[in-house]
């Protein structure tokens, strides 16, 4: 016997007649005796000295039946009693008056009643009859069917009837009498059909009870194995009580249908169920099986280690005892979990820990090697002390907080000392079970912790002191009334810290990494020590990142990057400079100084990605440039040029000027070094000088005057020429190209650039630059001292205005021009100032210009320029500048295409003139045709303004040719429009204050 589910009590002693049947009616017992009498027993008002109940004879109905009462059934819903003796009779309750007797049931041996529909089915020999109760005293026969043999057992199953016939079971269709075989009942025991509360059936086969549905199909619930073949079976949840020949057997209705209790009683003839007990009828006495209270049964089962059965009984506790039920279930789950854990069933154990809702620190106390963070939460140990002591709670949260020290040294020392000892107790299965447990608990913990953090942020933002006071007041009422979320983040920290350690101990670094990448509350100190000791560097980076320790994370990343480069590290994963760049991207908006500091470490190795980081992060370029200038001057120009290449608009004029100055400083250092070695050549181009020249030509944000002052006097003429060009000193720039660099091609390219930049619809103005170059080719070469003096005068404070190339002549320019080319007559009639770009010169410069000349003329370059740019030069002005000795043959390449183009333009203009004249004639012709429009005036023609007939009056026609008005009406309408406009103008003047 596992435990006592029922207490056996003798209810009736020494009945005078032999008991043939028994039935319960309320609190009374109805005994059908062999002499045909019905004895009614009722409980006595006073119990016996031992506390057991006893029944006394209340009434004896002699002659209740002529023969022994074989079977009875109380139908409380219809308030009558069915009795089976020589026939089937119905008796009114509680008077037991006979209201009906079914004479056709004479000789019946068994019957069953359908409570739902009020149908009676009985078996007589090989016939099965069905009657229906139509209310009152009437019964109507419905069907009668013939079966193969005498019926030994029967029971309604829905609309059908299950019959036990000799050695087999059949399903009889009550509508048409169809028989469906189920299976055989066995050879030794008679058939037994029992109805279950769910509507299914339990069919006996020898000592086995088989579960079938209402159609006779086997159910997967399994089978009940009795000790012997039962004579009768009664179902009283959660047990099945079977009457065996030598005793009464009680088994659980939950698989595997284990034996619960055995009640030894001999000669038990009948078994029936009452409201609160089971009734056992012997020959001359009656015993009752009274269920032991569920609480007591649960205690017995728990003490004997039958936890599953105890949990199933907890579910049967009444709803009003929900708190008791929850407490008992939690206690049983905890004890069962400890039992399973000690026996190695770790996964099943944690499932019961989950069902018990026990605190996670209680479960984690079973894992001493898991280091937990310090907590201020006090747990109720009495609720967890299920064994009578706290032996299982040696590592409860309070004990953990006492053992834990804030310093990392104590953590790691404890971890090292216990590692060898605890490794024997901890195995992979234990940790895997813990991981599953923590993962299932984690969602609710994280949700509560997040809600708590959000609430605090809102309260801080709103400044709701009253709400804060109320929350503090509620939390101080007592530990039992403390809000659920008061320590949610601490519990989440304990859970996540333990989960991370379990994942690492089971060799799941990728899962640990995913944990750290999401929302987590891992304890920083503990996790940092563990991750650092076991070289889980990627996880450590995520831990720093989640806790906003970006400096520590970047320092670790830089260290790992250096170790990856050196190849001396034991780390399995290689790190690249791009990893630092990727880490810095989200920090650009929050901590640009930190971004700049650590970007210096990878700027040289991956400059494009780093500068792209600066651009995408919207870090101010001035801040980046100044930081580079201070910490990495060599990369400042690289940053500026890459930034300019990526986004020219992002580089301000100051930064462009700074970049050009950096280039110039490098070029000057390079020039000084070569000069010291006496190896300087104006035609040498270093990479930096090429960048400088390109920047001077393409960038417009620098200050050319400041750069020009830094150039040496005897070198870097090409840079000087570009800067003079930026200052619109085109003549000086071209003079350098021609006389200092001896590079006519560069001079021509310079003119092309100026021409394209100054191009206007009238070509004669933009062609002035080529005439300046012609002048330089034709005039004597100036001395070097003259050039430098002019440039010095140009950069002097008195000469800050830089004139632009223009077409407005001046008297002084014409005077100098007449002085230079006195042989050309009418030069003053030209509308272009040939030397306007030199208008900023002083008179002393003009004298030096004329005095230091030479008679050498670069005629070949002049002719080449004319032949190559004939379409951009004013031919008449160019011819006036040429010397008289120039041969016409040499000008064929210039004059040929020029005259051809002029002739072509003349012809085109003539054609255009003719076309326009023709178009003019067509327009005039159309005008004349429109003026010839005929308007027909009839007697019905109406004025569109006054709506009167036109008649013989003077009329006017609108341009559409169909609208006719009187001329007087038309004139009046025009006067009205003029008057309206005048009045409006007058109103506007009055508003503006111009009227008196």
NORDAPE-V306231 format. One record per pair of residues at least 24 apart in sequence whose C-alpha atoms are under 8 Angstrom apart, sorted by sequence separation. I is the first residue (numbers start at 1). J is the second residue. If there is no record, write none. Layout:
{{I	J} {I	J}}
This chain:
{{37	61} {38	62} {84	108} {125	149} {126	150} {166	190} {167	191} {205	229} {206	230} {332	356} {334	358} {496	520} {497	521} {578	602} {717	741} {807	831} {808	832} {809	833} {867	891} {870	894} {945	969} {37	62} {38	63} {84	109} {125	150} {126	151} {166	191} {204	229} {243	268} {307	332} {330	355} {331	356} {376	401} {496	521} {497	522} {513	538} {517	542} {577	602} {637	662} {663	688} {664	689} {667	692} {697	722} {807	832} {808	833} {870	895} {945	970} {36	62} {37	63} {38	64} {84	110} {124	150} {125	151} {165	191} {204	230} {307	333} {330	356} {358	384} {366	392} {374	400} {375	401} {496	522} {497	523} {501	527} {513	539} {516	542} {517	543} {554	580} {588	614} {637	663} {663	689} {693	719} {696	722} {747	773} {806	832} {807	833} {813	839} {867	893} {868	894} {935	961} {36	63} {37	64} {84	111} {123	150} {124	151} {164	191} {243	270} {329	356} {330	357} {365	392} {368	395} {373	400} {374	401} {493	520} {495	522} {496	523} {500	527} {509	536} {512	539} {516	543} {592	619} {696	723} {806	833} {809	836} {863	890} {866	893} {867	894} {870	897} {871	898} {935	962} {36	64} {37	65} {123	151} {164	192} {243	271} {330	358} {365	393} {372	400} {373	401} {374	402} {492	520} {493	521} {494	522} {577	605} {578	606} {581	609} {585	613} {589	617} {596	624} {611	639} {615	643} {663	691} {664	692} {863	891} {866	894} {870	898} {933	961} {36	65} {164	193} {307	336} {365	394} {366	395} {492	521} {493	522} {494	523} {497	526} {501	530} {513	542} {517	546} {554	583} {577	606} {581	610} {584	613} {588	617} {589	618} {621	650} {663	692} {807	836} {36	66} {163	193} {302	332} {362	392} {365	395} {374	404} {492	522} {493	523} {497	527} {509	539} {516	546} {588	618} {589	619} {621	651} {625	655} {806	836} {816	846} {35	66} {36	67} {37	68} {143	174} {162	193} {305	336} {362	393} {364	395} {365	396} {373	404} {578	609} {585	616} {586	617} {588	619} {596	627} {604	635} {611	642} {805	836} {806	837} {863	894} {35	67} {36	68} {37	69} {145	177} {224	256} {225	257} {364	396} {372	404} {489	521} {581	613} {585	617} {600	632} {603	635} {607	639} {611	643} {660	692} {804	836} {805	837} {34	67} {35	68} {36	69} {222	255} {224	257} {362	395} {452	485} {622	655} {682	715} {804	837} {34	68} {182	216} {221	255} {222	256} {223	257} {361	395} {362	396} {452	486} {608	642} {682	716} {803	837} {33	68} {34	69} {182	217} {361	396} {362	397} {660	695} {682	717} {32	68} {33	69} {361	397} {449	485} {452	488} {535	571} {660	696} {803	839} {32	69} {100	137} {234	271} {236	273} {448	485} {452	489} {803	840} {32	70} {77	115} {99	137} {100	138} {152	190} {153	191} {154	192} {155	193} {157	195} {197	235} {232	270} {233	271} {234	272} {449	487} {738	776} {802	840} {32	71} {71	110} {152	191} {153	192} {154	193} {155	194} {156	195} {192	231} {194	233} {196	235} {232	271} {234	273} {449	488} {450	489} {730	769} {734	773} {738	777} {32	72} {75	115} {152	192} {153	193} {155	195} {189	229} {192	232} {194	234} {371	411} {448	488} {449	489} {110	151} {158	199} {448	489} {731	772} {735	776} {765	806} {799	840} {11	53} {12	54} {110	152} {112	154} {114	156} {157	199} {446	488} {660	702} {731	773} {734	776} {739	781} {765	807} {9	52} {10	53} {11	54} {12	55} {110	153} {111	154} {112	155} {113	156} {157	200} {445	488} {446	489} {449	492} {551	594} {558	601} {656	699} {668	711} {9	53} {10	54} {11	55} {12	56} {110	154} {112	156} {157	201} {171	215} {371	415} {445	489} {554	598} {657	701} {658	702} {171	216} {656	701} {657	702} {731	776} {369	415} {445	491} {446	492} {656	702} {657	703} {661	707} {794	840} {445	492} {653	700} {654	701} {794	841} {830	877} {20	68} {21	69} {653	701} {654	702} {793	841} {20	69} {21	70} {22	71} {23	72} {25	74} {369	418} {652	701} {653	702} {20	70} {21	71} {22	72} {23	73} {24	74} {369	419} {442	492} {20	71} {21	72} {23	74} {335	386} {790	841} {334	386} {335	387} {331	384} {369	422} {442	495} {827	880} {160	214} {368	422} {369	423} {442	496} {331	386} {732	787} {790	845} {158	214} {789	845} {824	880} {157	214} {369	426} {438	495} {824	881} {367	426} {682	741} {786	845} {439	499} {821	881} {438	499} {772	834} {786	848} {771	834} {772	835} {786	849} {435	499} {768	832} {434	499} {768	834} {435	502} {765	832} {782	849} {434	502} {435	503} {783	852} {432	502} {782	852} {783	853} {431	502} {781	852} {782	853} {780	852} {781	853} {782	854} {446	519} {729	802} {780	853} {781	854} {431	505} {432	506} {446	520} {728	802} {779	853} {780	854} {238	313} {431	506} {713	788} {727	802} {728	803} {779	854} {780	855} {781	856} {728	804} {779	855} {780	856} {728	805} {779	856} {780	857} {428	506} {778	856} {779	857} {778	857} {777	857} {778	858} {777	858} {778	859} {777	859} {346	429} {347	430} {350	433} {354	437} {346	430} {350	434} {777	861} {778	862} {347	432} {777	862} {347	433} {351	437} {709	795} {346	433} {347	434} {350	437} {354	441} {774	862} {705	795} {774	865} {770	872} {771	873} {770	873} {731	835} {774	878} {778	882} {767	872} {768	873} {731	837} {767	873} {771	877} {775	881} {730	837} {731	838} {767	874} {771	878} {774	881} {729	837} {728	837} {729	838} {763	872} {764	873} {377	487} {764	874} {377	490} {375	490} {411	526} {408	525} {412	529} {744	861} {748	865} {408	526} {412	530} {373	493} {373	494} {408	529} {372	494} {373	497} {372	497} {371	497} {372	498} {371	498} {370	498} {370	501} {370	502} {361	494} {364	498} {360	495} {373	523} {373	526} {372	526} {371	526} {22	270} {24	272} {26	274} {27	275} {20	269} {21	270} {22	271} {23	272} {24	273} {25	274} {26	275} {20	270} {22	272} {23	273} {24	274} {23	274} {5	260} {6	261} {8	263} {24	279} {4	260} {5	261} {2	259} {3	260} {4	261} {22	279} {1	259} {2	260} {3	261} {1	260} {2	261} {22	281} {1	261} {21	281} {1	262} {19	281} {19	282} {20	283} {19	283} {18	283} {19	284} {18	284} {19	285} {17	284} {16	284} {15	284} {14	284} {15	285} {13	284} {14	285} {13	285} {12	285} {13	286} {11	285} {12	286} {10	285} {11	286} {12	287} {10	286} {11	287} {10	287} {11	288} {9	287} {10	288} {8	287} {9	288} {8	288} {9	289} {7	288} {8	289} {9	290} {7	289} {8	290} {6	289} {7	290} {6	290} {7	291} {6	291} {7	292} {5	291} {6	292} {5	292} {4	292} {5	297} {4	297} {3	297} {3	300} {3	301} {2	301} {2	304}}
